[in-house]
Amino acid sequence: MSTNNNNLVSSEKQRAANAAKCIQENSNDVKYIGHAKSLGTLILSNGLAQTIAFLKTKNEYKKLEEDLSNYVTQRLNVSTNLLNYLLAVNTTALNMKLATDEALAWAVWLKRFAQAQESKGKKEEKNETSSVER
């Protein structure tokens, strides 16, 4: 495997591991799980900066915004919060694209784990209901 392929696999593993941790930490928060599933769509429809600004305005989205911002700033090695970075005068279009691409790639993993968590919750709920009926 070439170095580029190793870097790609490593990046995907990091995204997956971080997304899994975020979903696991918020597994009992139905709103977080629901919003996590639609994060990629929000970013594609509105842009990353606008999505972050929207998430910041709603208290129920606060943890999701923090998780997204923390992950992307860590991956891009940015020392300020993500919204400030994106809105800074010296942030280039390339930097915005890199941040958006990273956020979207992470959102794919977040959605996968959110769907799995939701499915797991439904199975557990079904099992609890059937054991009560017995």
N, C-alpha and C positions, 0 to 999 in steps of 0.2 A: 504494500500500500504506500502511495506517495505521501510526502509531507502534507500537501494540500488536503488530501483525503483524511489524513489523521487529524488535521486541524478542524475539518468539517465535522467529523465524528465527535471530537472533543467538544466542540461548540454545541452540538445537538445534545450531548450528554449533560452539559452544564445547564442548558435551557430546561431539559426534561427534569433534572434533579431539582432545580429551583422551583419550577412550576408544581411539581409533586409536593414539595415542602409547603408551598403556599396553600395548596388545596387541603393538605393534611391539617395544617394549622387552623384552617377555617372550615373544616368539614361539617361543623354543626350550624354554620351560618348559611341558611338557605338563600338569602339575598346575594351573598358573596358568590356562591356557586352559580346562581342564575346570571349574575352580571359577568362572571368570568367567561361564561359560554359566549357572550355577545361582544366581548372586548375587541376581537379582531375586526368585526363588522363596524364597530364604532370608529376604529382607527382608519379603516379603508374609506368609510363614508365621509369622515370629518377631518382627517389628518391627525397626526400625533399630538401636536401642541393644543389643538382645539379639544381633543379628547381628554387630555390631562386637565385642561382648564375646566371642562365640564365635570369630570370626576371630582375635582376639588370643591365644586360648588354644592355637591350633595353629600350629606353626612354619611348616608348608607354606602357610598362608594369610596369612602376615605381609605379603608384598608387596601382595597384593590389598587387605588392610585399610588399608595405608598409602595406596594409590592412591585408594581410596574416600574415606577421611577427608580426605586432602589436597584432593581435588576439591571435596567438599561444603563444607568450611570456607572454601575460596577463594571459591566461588560465593556463600556466605552472608555473607562478610566477617567470619568468626569468628576471633578471635585465639588461641583455645585448641584443644586437640585435640577432635575431634568427640565422642568418648564423654563427656569431661568436660562439654562444652557440653550434650549431651542430658540428662545426669544432674544438672545444676546446678539448684538450687532455684528460681532466677529464670527458667528456661527455660519458656515457656508452651506450652500444647498447640498453639497456632498455629505456634510456632517448630519444634516437633517435627514437625508435619505438613509444613511447608515443607522441612525437612531430609530427611524421608522421601520426599516427592515428587521432590526434586532427585536423591536417591540412586537412586530407581527409574527416573527418566528417563535418568540416566547408565548404569544397569545395562542398559537396553534396547540402547543403543549398544555397550556393552562386549560384550554377548552377540552382537550382529550381527558385530562385528569378530572375535570369538573363533571364531565359526562359519566365517567366511571364512578365517581363518588355519588352522583345522583342515582345511578343504576343500583349501586350497592345499598343506598338508603332505601330505595323502593323494595328491594329484595328483603332487607331486614324488617321493614314495615309489614310486608306480606307474611313473613314467617311469624312475627309477633301476633298478627291478626289470626292466623290459622292456629297458633298454639292456644290462644284465648278461647277460640271456638270449641276446642276439644273438651 
